[in-house]
Amino acid sequence: MQGRLAGALLPGDKVVITEDTVTRGTSALDAALAVRALGAEPVLVLVVVDRGGTCAAMAAAEGIAFHALITAPDLGFPYEGA
């Protein structure tokens, strides 16, 4: 996991995964699974811009909350791939 996570992470820690932008959401979910593999608990995926509209469902399927500060439609654009 070296190079994938910043800072100390202990089993049982609650973790927020942050991203500047997501389209499909696979990177955020990969990070959440890496956190779980270390025994910590990813509790939220927090993104600045959701461009794809699919990350929320992917996070929910893993039992992780999702929040985007702004979405592509908020900016007047359709979700990518829509």
mmCIF file of the N, C-alpha and C atoms, coordinates in Angstrom:
data_MODEL
# 
_entry.id   MODEL 
# 
loop_
_atom_site.group_PDB 
_atom_site.id 
_atom_site.type_symbol 
_atom_site.label_atom_id 
_atom_site.label_alt_id 
_atom_site.label_comp_id 
_atom_site.label_asym_id 
_atom_site.label_entity_id 
_atom_site.label_seq_id 
_atom_site.pdbx_PDB_ins_code 
_atom_site.Cartn_x 
_atom_site.Cartn_y 
_atom_site.Cartn_z 
_atom_site.occupancy 
_atom_site.B_iso_or_equiv 
_atom_site.pdbx_formal_charge 
_atom_site.auth_seq_id 
_atom_site.auth_comp_id 
_atom_site.auth_asym_id 
_atom_site.auth_atom_id 
_atom_site.pdbx_PDB_model_num 
ATOM 1   N N  . MET A 1 1  ? 0.808   -1.196 0.000   1.00 0.00 ? 1  MET A N  1 
ATOM 2   C CA . MET A 1 1  ? 0.000   0.000  0.000   1.00 0.00 ? 1  MET A CA 1 
ATOM 3   C C  . MET A 1 1  ? 0.855   1.265  0.000   1.00 0.00 ? 1  MET A C  1 
ATOM 4   N N  . GLN A 1 2  ? 2.158   1.097  0.079   1.00 0.00 ? 2  GLN A N  1 
ATOM 5   C CA . GLN A 1 2  ? 3.030   2.255  0.157   1.00 0.00 ? 2  GLN A CA 1 
ATOM 6   C C  . GLN A 1 2  ? 2.810   3.181  -1.032  1.00 0.00 ? 2  GLN A C  1 
ATOM 7   N N  . GLY A 1 3  ? 2.686   4.472  -0.743  1.00 0.00 ? 3  GLY A N  1 
ATOM 8   C CA . GLY A 1 3  ? 2.492   5.462  -1.789  1.00 0.00 ? 3  GLY A CA 1 
ATOM 9   C C  . GLY A 1 3  ? 1.038   5.703  -2.145  1.00 0.00 ? 3  GLY A C  1 
ATOM 10  N N  . ARG A 1 4  ? 0.134   4.867  -1.651  1.00 0.00 ? 4  ARG A N  1 
ATOM 11  C CA . ARG A 1 4  ? -1.281  5.022  -1.979  1.00 0.00 ? 4  ARG A CA 1 
ATOM 12  C C  . ARG A 1 4  ? -2.030  5.831  -0.940  1.00 0.00 ? 4  ARG A C  1 
ATOM 13  N N  . LEU A 1 5  ? -1.516  5.866  0.293   1.00 0.00 ? 5  LEU A N  1 
ATOM 14  C CA . LEU A 1 5  ? -2.200  6.547  1.387   1.00 0.00 ? 5  LEU A CA 1 
ATOM 15  C C  . LEU A 1 5  ? -1.251  7.532  2.044   1.00 0.00 ? 5  LEU A C  1 
ATOM 16  N N  . ALA A 1 6  ? -1.800  8.654  2.482   1.00 0.00 ? 6  ALA A N  1 
ATOM 17  C CA . ALA A 1 6  ? -0.998  9.666  3.163   1.00 0.00 ? 6  ALA A CA 1 
ATOM 18  C C  . ALA A 1 6  ? -1.315  9.635  4.650   1.00 0.00 ? 6  ALA A C  1 
ATOM 19  N N  . GLY A 1 7  ? -0.277  9.569  5.473   1.00 0.00 ? 7  GLY A N  1 
ATOM 20  C CA . GLY A 1 7  ? -0.458  9.620  6.910   1.00 0.00 ? 7  GLY A CA 1 
ATOM 21  C C  . GLY A 1 7  ? -0.587  8.241  7.536   1.00 0.00 ? 7  GLY A C  1 
ATOM 22  N N  . ALA A 1 8  ? -0.610  8.242  8.864   1.00 0.00 ? 8  ALA A N  1 
ATOM 23  C CA . ALA A 1 8  ? -0.731  6.994  9.617   1.00 0.00 ? 8  ALA A CA 1 
ATOM 24  C C  . ALA A 1 8  ? -2.173  6.515  9.582   1.00 0.00 ? 8  ALA A C  1 
ATOM 25  N N  . LEU A 1 9  ? -2.345  5.213  9.483   1.00 0.00 ? 9  LEU A N  1 
ATOM 26  C CA . LEU A 1 9  ? -3.677  4.624  9.445   1.00 0.00 ? 9  LEU A CA 1 
ATOM 27  C C  . LEU A 1 9  ? -3.659  3.384  10.317  1.00 0.00 ? 9  LEU A C  1 
ATOM 28  N N  . LEU A 1 10 ? -4.554  3.357  11.296  1.00 0.00 ? 10 LEU A N  1 
ATOM 29  C CA . LEU A 1 10 ? -4.606  2.245  12.235  1.00 0.00 ? 10 LEU A CA 1 
ATOM 30  C C  . LEU A 1 10 ? -5.908  1.472  12.074  1.00 0.00 ? 10 LEU A C  1 
ATOM 31  N N  . PRO A 1 11 ? -5.896  0.190  12.395  1.00 0.00 ? 11 PRO A N  1 
ATOM 32  C CA . PRO A 1 11 ? -7.140  -0.570 12.354  1.00 0.00 ? 11 PRO A CA 1 
ATOM 33  C C  . PRO A 1 11 ? -8.213  0.113  13.205  1.00 0.00 ? 11 PRO A C  1 
ATOM 34  N N  . GLY A 1 12 ? -9.415  0.194  12.658  1.00 0.00 ? 12 GLY A N  1 
ATOM 35  C CA . GLY A 1 12 ? -10.525 0.831  13.361  1.00 0.00 ? 12 GLY A CA 1 
ATOM 36  C C  . GLY A 1 12 ? -10.682 2.313  13.075  1.00 0.00 ? 12 GLY A C  1 
ATOM 37  N N  . ASP A 1 13 ? -9.665  2.942  12.483  1.00 0.00 ? 13 ASP A N  1 
ATOM 38  C CA . ASP A 1 13 ? -9.787  4.361  12.135  1.00 0.00 ? 13 ASP A CA 1 
ATOM 39  C C  . ASP A 1 13 ? -10.921 4.563  11.138  1.00 0.00 ? 13 ASP A C  1 
ATOM 40  N N  . LYS A 1 14 ? -11.620 5.667  11.273  1.00 0.00 ? 14 LYS A N  1 
ATOM 41  C CA . LYS A 1 14 ? -12.641 6.062  10.304  1.00 0.00 ? 14 LYS A CA 1 
ATOM 42  C C  . LYS A 1 14 ? -11.986 7.025  9.318   1.00 0.00 ? 14 LYS A C  1 
ATOM 43  N N  . VAL A 1 15 ? -12.236 6.802  8.013   1.00 0.00 ? 15 VAL A N  1 
ATOM 44  C CA . VAL A 1 15 ? -11.510 7.521  6.969   1.00 0.00 ? 15 VAL A CA 1 
ATOM 45  C C  . VAL A 1 15 ? -12.480 8.151  5.977   1.00 0.00 ? 15 VAL A C  1 
ATOM 46  N N  . VAL A 1 16 ? -12.178 9.389  5.592   1.00 0.00 ? 16 VAL A N  1 
ATOM 47  C CA . VAL A 1 16 ? -12.887 10.061 4.504   1.00 0.00 ? 16 VAL A CA 1 
ATOM 48  C C  . VAL A 1 16 ? -11.971 10.044 3.287   1.00 0.00 ? 16 VAL A C  1 
ATOM 49  N N  . ILE A 1 17 ? -12.467 9.498  2.186   1.00 0.00 ? 17 ILE A N  1 
ATOM 50  C CA . ILE A 1 17 ? -11.739 9.484  0.918   1.00 0.00 ? 17 ILE A CA 1 
ATOM 51  C C  . ILE A 1 17 ? -12.087 10.783 0.205   1.00 0.00 ? 17 ILE A C  1 
ATOM 52  N N  . THR A 1 18 ? -11.078 11.571 -0.175  1.00 0.00 ? 18 THR A N  1 
ATOM 53  C CA . THR A 1 18 ? -11.344 12.841 -0.855  1.00 0.00 ? 18 THR A CA 1 
ATOM 54  C C  . THR A 1 18 ? -10.786 12.807 -2.269  1.00 0.00 ? 18 THR A C  1 
ATOM 55  N N  . GLU A 1 19 ? -11.526 13.417 -3.173  1.00 0.00 ? 19 GLU A N  1 
ATOM 56  C CA . GLU A 1 19 ? -11.121 13.529 -4.577  1.00 0.00 ? 19 GLU A CA 1 
ATOM 57  C C  . GLU A 1 19 ? -11.506 14.915 -5.066  1.00 0.00 ? 19 GLU A C  1 
ATOM 58  N N  . ASP A 1 20 ? -10.683 15.475 -5.948  1.00 0.00 ? 20 ASP A N  1 
ATOM 59  C CA . ASP A 1 20 ? -11.064 16.755 -6.536  1.00 0.00 ? 20 ASP A CA 1 
ATOM 60  C C  . ASP A 1 20 ? -12.197 16.572 -7.534  1.00 0.00 ? 20 ASP A C  1 
ATOM 61  N N  . THR A 1 21 ? -12.124 15.525 -8.345  1.00 0.00 ? 21 THR A N  1 
ATOM 62  C CA . THR A 1 21 ? -13.173 15.253 -9.320  1.00 0.00 ? 21 THR A CA 1 
ATOM 63  C C  . THR A 1 21 ? -13.281 13.752 -9.547  1.00 0.00 ? 21 THR A C  1 
ATOM 64  N N  . VAL A 1 22 ? -14.489 13.287 -9.784  1.00 0.00 ? 22 VAL A N  1 
ATOM 65  C CA . VAL A 1 22 ? -14.700 11.888 -10.154 1.00 0.00 ? 22 VAL A CA 1 
ATOM 66  C C  . VAL A 1 22 ? -15.553 11.840 -11.409 1.00 0.00 ? 22 VAL A C  1 
ATOM 67  N N  . THR A 1 23 ? -15.267 10.860 -12.241 1.00 0.00 ? 23 THR A N  1 
ATOM 68  C CA . THR A 1 23 ? -16.104 10.610 -13.411 1.00 0.00 ? 23 THR A CA 1 
ATOM 69  C C  . THR A 1 23 ? -16.795 9.269  -13.207 1.00 0.00 ? 23 THR A C  1 
ATOM 70  N N  . ARG A 1 24 ? -16.040 8.193  -13.225 1.00 0.00 ? 24 ARG A N  1 
ATOM 71  C CA . ARG A 1 24 ? -16.634 6.877  -12.960 1.00 0.00 ? 24 ARG A CA 1 
ATOM 72  C C  . ARG A 1 24 ? -16.624 6.544  -11.470 1.00 0.00 ? 24 ARG A C  1 
ATOM 73  N N  . GLY A 1 25 ? -15.628 7.020  -10.755 1.00 0.00 ? 25 GLY A N  1 
ATOM 74  C CA . GLY A 1 25 ? -15.544 6.756  -9.326  1.00 0.00 ? 25 GLY A CA 1 
ATOM 75  C C  . GLY A 1 25 ? -14.682 5.573  -8.946  1.00 0.00 ? 25 GLY A C  1 
ATOM 76  N N  . THR A 1 26 ? -14.038 4.948  -9.923  1.00 0.00 ? 26 THR A N  1 
ATOM 77  C CA . THR A 1 26 ? -13.260 3.751  -9.616  1.00 0.00 ? 26 THR A CA 1 
ATOM 78  C C  . THR A 1 26 ? -12.044 4.045  -8.743  1.00 0.00 ? 26 THR A C  1 
ATOM 79  N N  . SER A 1 27 ? -11.392 5.172  -8.929  1.00 0.00 ? 27 SER A N  1 
ATOM 80  C CA . SER A 1 27 ? -10.212 5.497  -8.108  1.00 0.00 ? 27 SER A CA 1 
ATOM 81  C C  . SER A 1 27 ? -10.602 5.683  -6.648  1.00 0.00 ? 27 SER A C  1 
ATOM 82  N N  . ALA A 1 28 ? -11.703 6.367  -6.412  1.00 0.00 ? 28 ALA A N  1 
ATOM 83  C CA . ALA A 1 28 ? -12.167 6.581  -5.039  1.00 0.00 ? 28 ALA A CA 1 
ATOM 84  C C  . ALA A 1 28 ? -12.518 5.254  -4.376  1.00 0.00 ? 28 ALA A C  1 
ATOM 85  N N  . LEU A 1 29 ? -13.174 4.371  -5.114  1.00 0.00 ? 29 LEU A N  1 
ATOM 86  C CA . LEU A 1 29 ? -13.538 3.076  -4.552  1.00 0.00 ? 29 LEU A CA 1 
ATOM 87  C C  . LEU A 1 29 ? -12.321 2.187  -4.362  1.00 0.00 ? 29 LEU A C  1 
ATOM 88  N N  . ASP A 1 30 ? -11.347 2.263  -5.254  1.00 0.00 ? 30 ASP A N  1 
ATOM 89  C CA . ASP A 1 30 ? -10.094 1.527  -5.059  1.00 0.00 ? 30 ASP A CA 1 
ATOM 90  C C  . ASP A 1 30 ? -9.413  1.979  -3.771  1.00 0.00 ? 30 ASP A C  1 
ATOM 91  N N  . ALA A 1 31 ? -9.413  3.285  -3.523  1.00 0.00 ? 31 ALA A N  1 
ATOM 92  C CA . ALA A 1 31 ? -8.819  3.818  -2.295  1.00 0.00 ? 31 ALA A CA 1 
ATOM 93  C C  . ALA A 1 31 ? -9.572  3.311  -1.072  1.00 0.00 ? 31 ALA A C  1 
ATOM 94  N N  . ALA A 1 32 ? -10.895 3.289  -1.146  1.00 0.00 ? 32 ALA A N  1 
ATOM 95  C CA . ALA A 1 32 ? -11.699 2.798  -0.024  1.00 0.00 ? 32 ALA A CA 1 
ATOM 96  C C  . ALA A 1 32 ? -11.395 1.333  0.269   1.00 0.00 ? 32 ALA A C  1 
ATOM 97  N N  . LEU A 1 33 ? -11.240 0.538  -0.767  1.00 0.00 ? 33 LEU A N  1 
ATOM 98  C CA . LEU A 1 33 ? -10.920 -0.875 -0.564  1.00 0.00 ? 33 LEU A CA 1 
ATOM 99  C C  . LEU A 1 33 ? -9.519  -1.050 0.016   1.00 0.00 ? 33 LEU A C  1 
ATOM 100 N N  . ALA A 1 34 ? -8.582  -0.184 -0.370  1.00 0.00 ? 34 ALA A N  1 
ATOM 101 C CA . ALA A 1 34 ? -7.235  -0.222 0.206   1.00 0.00 ? 34 ALA A CA 1 
ATOM 102 C C  . ALA A 1 34 ? -7.287  0.117  1.690   1.00 0.00 ? 34 ALA A C  1 
ATOM 103 N N  . VAL A 1 35 ? -8.100  1.094  2.049   1.00 0.00 ? 35 VAL A N  1 
ATOM 104 C CA . VAL A 1 35 ? -8.279  1.472  3.453   1.00 0.00 ? 35 VAL A CA 1 
ATOM 105 C C  . VAL A 1 35 ? -8.845  0.288  4.239   1.00 0.00 ? 35 VAL A C  1 
ATOM 106 N N  . ARG A 1 36 ? -9.855  -0.353 3.682   1.00 0.00 ? 36 ARG A N  1 
ATOM 107 C CA . ARG A 1 36 ? -10.452 -1.526 4.346   1.00 0.00 ? 36 ARG A CA 1 
ATOM 108 C C  . ARG A 1 36 ? -9.430  -2.643 4.521   1.00 0.00 ? 36 ARG A C  1 
ATOM 109 N N  . ALA A 1 37 ? -8.584  -2.839 3.526   1.00 0.00 ? 37 ALA A N  1 
ATOM 110 C CA . ALA A 1 37 ? -7.577  -3.901 3.598   1.00 0.00 ? 37 ALA A CA 1 
ATOM 111 C C  . ALA A 1 37 ? -6.615  -3.685 4.761   1.00 0.00 ? 37 ALA A C  1 
ATOM 112 N N  . LEU A 1 38 ? -6.474  -2.446 5.201   1.00 0.00 ? 38 LEU A N  1 
ATOM 113 C CA . LEU A 1 38 ? -5.606  -2.126 6.338   1.00 0.00 ? 38 LEU A CA 1 
ATOM 114 C C  . LEU A 1 38 ? -6.360  -2.154 7.664   1.00 0.00 ? 38 LEU A C  1 
ATOM 115 N N  . GLY A 1 39 ? -7.651  -2.506 7.617   1.00 0.00 ? 39 GLY A N  1 
ATOM 116 C CA . GLY A 1 39 ? -8.431  -2.618 8.842   1.00 0.00 ? 39 GLY A CA 1 
ATOM 117 C C  . GLY A 1 39 ? -9.151  -1.359 9.259   1.00 0.00 ? 39 GLY A C  1 
ATOM 118 N N  . ALA A 1 40 ? -9.037  -0.303 8.481   1.00 0.00 ? 40 ALA A N  1 
ATOM 119 C CA . ALA A 1 40 ? -9.737  0.942  8.794   1.00 0.00 ? 40 ALA A CA 1 
ATOM 120 C C  . ALA A 1 40 ? -11.103 0.932  8.106   1.00 0.00 ? 40 ALA A C  1 
ATOM 121 N N  . GLU A 1 41 ? -11.928 1.919  8.425   1.00 0.00 ? 41 GLU A N  1 
ATOM 122 C CA . GLU A 1 41 ? -13.298 1.969  7.912   1.00 0.00 ? 41 GLU A CA 1 
ATOM 123 C C  . GLU A 1 41 ? -13.520 3.220  7.060   1.00 0.00 ? 41 GLU A C  1 
ATOM 124 N N  . PRO A 1 42 ? -13.658 3.060  5.739   1.00 0.00 ? 42 PRO A N  1 
ATOM 125 C CA . PRO A 1 42 ? -14.011 4.215  4.914   1.00 0.00 ? 42 PRO A CA 1 
ATOM 126 C C  . PRO A 1 42 ? -15.474 4.571  5.167   1.00 0.00 ? 42 PRO A C  1 
ATOM 127 N N  . VAL A 1 43 ? -15.726 5.803  5.607   1.00 0.00 ? 43 VAL A N  1 
ATOM 128 C CA . VAL A 1 43 ? -17.091 6.195  5.968   1.00 0.00 ? 43 VAL A CA 1 
ATOM 129 C C  . VAL A 1 43 ? -17.720 7.166  4.980   1.00 0.00 ? 43 VAL A C  1 
ATOM 130 N N  . LEU A 1 44 ? -16.890 7.822  4.153   1.00 0.00 ? 44 LEU A N  1 
ATOM 131 C CA . LEU A 1 44 ? -17.418 8.827  3.231   1.00 0.00 ? 44 LEU A CA 1 
ATOM 132 C C  . LEU A 1 44 ? -16.461 9.003  2.064   1.00 0.00 ? 44 LEU A C  1 
ATOM 133 N N  . VAL A 1 45 ? -17.031 9.112  0.867   1.00 0.00 ? 45 VAL A N  1 
ATOM 134 C CA . VAL A 1 45 ? -16.287 9.582  -0.301  1.00 0.00 ? 45 VAL A CA 1 
ATOM 135 C C  . VAL A 1 45 ? -16.767 11.008 -0.530  1.00 0.00 ? 45 VAL A C  1 
ATOM 136 N N  . LEU A 1 46 ? -15.863 11.965 -0.399  1.00 0.00 ? 46 LEU A N  1 
ATOM 137 C CA . LEU A 1 46 ? -16.176 13.386 -0.546  1.00 0.00 ? 46 LEU A CA 1 
ATOM 138 C C  . LEU A 1 46 ? -15.439 13.922 -1.761  1.00 0.00 ? 46 LEU A C  1 
ATOM 139 N N  . VAL A 1 47 ? -16.198 14.447 -2.733  1.00 0.00 ? 47 VAL A N  1 
ATOM 140 C CA . VAL A 1 47 ? -15.585 14.966 -3.953  1.00 0.00 ? 47 VAL A CA 1 
ATOM 141 C C  . VAL A 1 47 ? -16.003 16.409 -4.167  1.00 0.00 ? 47 VAL A C  1 
ATOM 142 N N  . VAL A 1 48 ? -15.145 17.151 -4.838  1.00 0.00 ? 48 VAL A N  1 
ATOM 143 C CA . VAL A 1 48 ? -15.493 18.531 -5.174  1.00 0.00 ? 48 VAL A CA 1 
ATOM 144 C C  . VAL A 1 48 ? -16.470 18.533 -6.341  1.00 0.00 ? 48 VAL A C  1 
ATOM 145 N N  . VAL A 1 49 ? -16.113 17.856 -7.458  1.00 0.00 ? 49 VAL A N  1 
ATOM 146 C CA . VAL A 1 49 ? -16.976 17.838 -8.644  1.00 0.00 ? 49 VAL A CA 1 
ATOM 147 C C  . VAL A 1 49 ? -17.256 16.398 -9.061  1.00 0.00 ? 49 VAL A C  1 
ATOM 148 N N  . ASP A 1 50 ? -18.532 16.064 -9.165  1.00 0.00 ? 50 ASP A N  1 
ATOM 149 C CA . ASP A 1 50 ? -18.953 14.765 -9.695  1.00 0.00 ? 50 ASP A CA 1 
ATOM 150 C C  . ASP A 1 50 ? -19.318 14.958 -11.157 1.00 0.00 ? 50 ASP A C  1 
ATOM 151 N N  . ARG A 1 51 ? -18.461 14.459 -12.053 1.00 0.00 ? 51 ARG A N  1 
ATOM 152 C CA . ARG A 1 51 ? -18.679 14.638 -13.492 1.00 0.00 ? 51 ARG A CA 1 
ATOM 153 C C  . ARG A 1 51 ? -19.447 13.493 -14.122 1.00 0.00 ? 51 ARG A C  1 
ATOM 154 N N  . GLY A 1 52 ? -19.509 12.340 -13.453 1.00 0.00 ? 52 GLY A N  1 
ATOM 155 C CA . GLY A 1 52 ? -20.076 11.165 -14.096 1.00 0.00 ? 52 GLY A CA 1 
ATOM 156 C C  . GLY A 1 52 ? -21.405 10.675 -13.555 1.00 0.00 ? 52 GLY A C  1 
ATOM 157 N N  . GLY A 1 53 ? -21.688 10.968 -12.296 1.00 0.00 ? 53 GLY A N  1 
ATOM 158 C CA . GLY A 1 53 ? -22.957 10.560 -11.718 1.00 0.00 ? 53 GLY A CA 1 
ATOM 159 C C  . GLY A 1 53 ? -23.053 9.102  -11.307 1.00 0.00 ? 53 GLY A C  1 
ATOM 160 N N  . THR A 1 54 ? -21.945 8.356  -11.347 1.00 0.00 ? 54 THR A N  1 
ATOM 161 C CA . THR A 1 54 ? -22.008 6.934  -11.003 1.00 0.00 ? 54 THR A CA 1 
ATOM 162 C C  . THR A 1 54 ? -21.334 6.587  -9.677  1.00 0.00 ? 54 THR A C  1 
ATOM 163 N N  . CYS A 1 55 ? -20.514 7.461  -9.160  1.00 0.00 ? 55 CYS A N  1 
ATOM 164 C CA . CYS A 1 55 ? -19.746 7.152  -7.953  1.00 0.00 ? 55 CYS A CA 1 
ATOM 165 C C  . CYS A 1 55 ? -20.649 6.965  -6.734  1.00 0.00 ? 55 CYS A C  1 
ATOM 166 N N  . ALA A 1 56 ? -21.736 7.710  -6.649  1.00 0.00 ? 56 ALA A N  1 
ATOM 167 C CA . ALA A 1 56 ? -22.635 7.591  -5.496  1.00 0.00 ? 56 ALA A CA 1 
ATOM 168 C C  . ALA A 1 56 ? -23.172 6.172  -5.370  1.00 0.00 ? 56 ALA A C  1 
ATOM 169 N N  . ALA A 1 57 ? -23.607 5.590  -6.479  1.00 0.00 ? 57 ALA A N  1 
ATOM 170 C CA . ALA A 1 57 ? -24.146 4.228  -6.450  1.00 0.00 ? 57 ALA A CA 1 
ATOM 171 C C  . ALA A 1 57 ? -23.054 3.214  -6.126  1.00 0.00 ? 57 ALA A C  1 
ATOM 172 N N  . MET A 1 58 ? -21.861 3.430  -6.666  1.00 0.00 ? 58 MET A N  1 
ATOM 173 C CA . MET A 1 58 ? -20.753 2.517  -6.382  1.00 0.00 ? 58 MET A CA 1 
ATOM 174 C C  . MET A 1 58 ? -20.392 2.558  -4.901  1.00 0.00 ? 58 MET A C  1 
ATOM 175 N N  . ALA A 1 59 ? -20.349 3.755  -4.328  1.00 0.00 ? 59 ALA A N  1 
ATOM 176 C CA . ALA A 1 59 ? -20.035 3.893  -2.907  1.00 0.00 ? 59 ALA A CA 1 
ATOM 177 C C  . ALA A 1 59 ? -21.127 3.240  -2.059  1.00 0.00 ? 59 ALA A C  1 
ATOM 178 N N  . ALA A 1 60 ? -22.385 3.498  -2.409  1.00 0.00 ? 60 ALA A N  1 
ATOM 179 C CA . ALA A 1 60 ? -23.500 2.916  -1.657  1.00 0.00 ? 60 ALA A CA 1 
ATOM 180 C C  . ALA A 1 60 ? -23.446 1.393  -1.678  1.00 0.00 ? 60 ALA A C  1 
ATOM 181 N N  . ALA A 1 61 ? -23.066 0.817  -2.810  1.00 0.00 ? 61 ALA A N  1 
ATOM 182 C CA . ALA A 1 61 ? -22.967 -0.636 -2.919  1.00 0.00 ? 61 ALA A CA 1 
ATOM 183 C C  . ALA A 1 61 ? -21.919 -1.203 -1.963  1.00 0.00 ? 61 ALA A C  1 
ATOM 184 N N  . GLU A 1 62 ? -20.945 -0.373 -1.592  1.00 0.00 ? 62 GLU A N  1 
ATOM 185 C CA . GLU A 1 62 ? -19.906 -0.787 -0.640  1.00 0.00 ? 62 GLU A CA 1 
ATOM 186 C C  . GLU A 1 62 ? -20.225 -0.332 0.785   1.00 0.00 ? 62 GLU A C  1 
ATOM 187 N N  . GLY A 1 63 ? -21.402 0.284  0.981   1.00 0.00 ? 63 GLY A N  1 
ATOM 188 C CA . GLY A 1 63 ? -21.788 0.746  2.312   1.00 0.00 ? 63 GLY A CA 1 
ATOM 189 C C  . GLY A 1 63 ? -21.092 2.021  2.743   1.00 0.00 ? 63 GLY A C  1 
ATOM 190 N N  . ILE A 1 64 ? -20.692 2.839  1.774   1.00 0.00 ? 64 ILE A N  1 
ATOM 191 C CA . ILE A 1 64 ? -19.960 4.072  2.053   1.00 0.00 ? 64 ILE A CA 1 
ATOM 192 C C  . ILE A 1 64 ? -20.806 5.259  1.597   1.00 0.00 ? 64 ILE A C  1 
ATOM 193 N N  . ALA A 1 65 ? -20.929 6.264  2.437   1.00 0.00 ? 65 ALA A N  1 
ATOM 194 C CA . ALA A 1 65 ? -21.663 7.474  2.065   1.00 0.00 ? 65 ALA A CA 1 
ATOM 195 C C  . ALA A 1 65 ? -20.894 8.233  0.988   1.00 0.00 ? 65 ALA A C  1 
ATOM 196 N N  . PHE A 1 66 ? -21.606 9.040  0.224   1.00 0.00 ? 66 PHE A N  1 
ATOM 197 C CA . PHE A 1 66 ? -21.011 9.828  -0.862  1.00 0.00 ? 66 PHE A CA 1 
ATOM 198 C C  . PHE A 1 66 ? -21.589 11.229 -0.812  1.00 0.00 ? 66 PHE A C  1 
ATOM 199 N N  . HIS A 1 67 ? -20.713 12.218 -1.033  1.00 0.00 ? 67 HIS A N  1 
ATOM 200 C CA . HIS A 1 67 ? -21.184 13.597 -1.136  1.00 0.00 ? 67 HIS A CA 1 
ATOM 201 C C  . HIS A 1 67 ? -20.310 14.351 -2.130  1.00 0.00 ? 67 HIS A C  1 
ATOM 202 N N  . ALA A 1 68 ? -20.963 15.024 -3.072  1.00 0.00 ? 68 ALA A N  1 
ATOM 203 C CA . ALA A 1 68 ? -20.264 15.903 -4.017  1.00 0.00 ? 68 ALA A CA 1 
ATOM 204 C C  . ALA A 1 68 ? -20.643 17.337 -3.688  1.00 0.00 ? 68 ALA A C  1 
ATOM 205 N N  . LEU A 1 69 ? -19.655 18.216 -3.666  1.00 0.00 ? 69 LEU A N  1 
ATOM 206 C CA . LEU A 1 69 ? -19.950 19.626 -3.423  1.00 0.00 ? 69 LEU A CA 1 
ATOM 207 C C  . LEU A 1 69 ? -20.707 20.237 -4.592  1.00 0.00 ? 69 LEU A C  1 
ATOM 208 N N  . ILE A 1 70 ? -20.413 19.750 -5.801  1.00 0.00 ? 70 ILE A N  1 
ATOM 209 C CA . ILE A 1 70 ? -21.081 20.251 -7.002  1.00 0.00 ? 70 ILE A CA 1 
ATOM 210 C C  . ILE A 1 70 ? -21.069 19.134 -8.046  1.00 0.00 ? 70 ILE A C  1 
ATOM 211 N N  . THR A 1 71 ? -22.062 19.132 -8.918  1.00 0.00 ? 71 THR A N  1 
ATOM 212 C CA . THR A 1 71 ? -22.145 18.112 -9.965  1.00 0.00 ? 71 THR A CA 1 
ATOM 213 C C  . THR A 1 71 ? -22.072 18.774 -11.334 1.00 0.00 ? 71 THR A C  1 
ATOM 214 N N  . ALA A 1 72 ? -21.815 17.967 -12.342 1.00 0.00 ? 72 ALA A N  1 
ATOM 215 C CA . ALA A 1 72 ? -21.792 18.487 -13.717 1.00 0.00 ? 72 ALA A CA 1 
ATOM 216 C C  . ALA A 1 72 ? -23.101 19.193 -14.058 1.00 0.00 ? 72 ALA A C  1 
ATOM 217 N N  . PRO A 1 73 ? -24.274 18.599 -13.754 1.00 0.00 ? 73 PRO A N  1 
ATOM 218 C CA . PRO A 1 73 ? -25.521 19.317 -14.047 1.00 0.00 ? 73 PRO A CA 1 
ATOM 219 C C  . PRO A 1 73 ? -25.648 20.652 -13.305 1.00 0.00 ? 73 PRO A C  1 
ATOM 220 N N  . ASP A 1 74 ? -25.086 20.735 -12.085 1.00 0.00 ? 74 ASP A N  1 
ATOM 221 C CA . ASP A 1 74 ? -25.089 22.018 -11.367 1.00 0.00 ? 74 ASP A CA 1 
ATOM 222 C C  . ASP A 1 74 ? -24.362 23.092 -12.164 1.00 0.00 ? 74 ASP A C  1 
ATOM 223 N N  . LEU A 1 75 ? -23.366 22.660 -12.935 1.00 0.00 ? 75 LEU A N  1 
ATOM 224 C CA . LEU A 1 75 ? -22.568 23.586 -13.739 1.00 0.00 ? 75 LEU A CA 1 
ATOM 225 C C  . LEU A 1 75 ? -23.131 23.774 -15.146 1.00 0.00 ? 75 LEU A C  1 
ATOM 226 N N  . GLY A 1 76 ? -24.264 23.120 -15.426 1.00 0.00 ? 76 GLY A N  1 
ATOM 227 C CA . GLY A 1 76 ? -24.895 23.270 -16.731 1.00 0.00 ? 76 GLY A CA 1 
ATOM 228 C C  . GLY A 1 76 ? -24.446 22.272 -17.775 1.00 0.00 ? 76 GLY A C  1 
ATOM 229 N N  . PHE A 1 77 ? -23.776 21.200 -17.341 1.00 0.00 ? 77 PHE A N  1 
ATOM 230 C CA . PHE A 1 77 ? -23.291 20.173 -18.261 1.00 0.00 ? 77 PHE A CA 1 
ATOM 231 C C  . PHE A 1 77 ? -23.953 18.843 -17.933 1.00 0.00 ? 77 PHE A C  1 
ATOM 232 N N  . PRO A 1 78 ? -24.156 17.983 -18.931 1.00 0.00 ? 78 PRO A N  1 
ATOM 233 C CA . PRO A 1 78 ? -24.664 16.644 -18.623 1.00 0.00 ? 78 PRO A CA 1 
ATOM 234 C C  . PRO A 1 78 ? -23.557 15.810 -17.988 1.00 0.00 ? 78 PRO A C  1 
ATOM 235 N N  . TYR A 1 79 ? -23.973 14.778 -17.260 1.00 0.00 ? 79 TYR A N  1 
ATOM 236 C CA . TYR A 1 79 ? -22.978 13.837 -16.762 1.00 0.00 ? 79 TYR A CA 1 
ATOM 237 C C  . TYR A 1 79 ? -22.254 13.216 -17.942 1.00 0.00 ? 79 TYR A C  1 
ATOM 238 N N  . GLU A 1 80 ? -20.951 12.982 -17.802 1.00 0.00 ? 80 GLU A N  1 
ATOM 239 C CA . GLU A 1 80 ? -20.189 12.334 -18.873 1.00 0.00 ? 80 GLU A CA 1 
ATOM 240 C C  . GLU A 1 80 ? -20.698 10.916 -19.057 1.00 0.00 ? 80 GLU A C  1 
ATOM 241 N N  . GLY A 1 81 ? -20.885 10.524 -20.291 1.00 0.00 ? 81 GLY A N  1 
ATOM 242 C CA . GLY A 1 81 ? -21.387 9.198  -20.593 1.00 0.00 ? 81 GLY A CA 1 
ATOM 243 C C  . GLY A 1 81 ? -22.899 9.099  -20.567 1.00 0.00 ? 81 GLY A C  1 
ATOM 244 N N  . ALA A 1 82 ? -23.568 10.184 -20.204 1.00 0.00 ? 82 ALA A N  1 
ATOM 245 C CA . ALA A 1 82 ? -25.044 10.157 -20.140 1.00 0.00 ? 82 ALA A CA 1 
ATOM 246 C C  . ALA A 1 82 ? -25.652 10.482 -21.483 1.00 0.00 ? 82 ALA A C  1 
# 
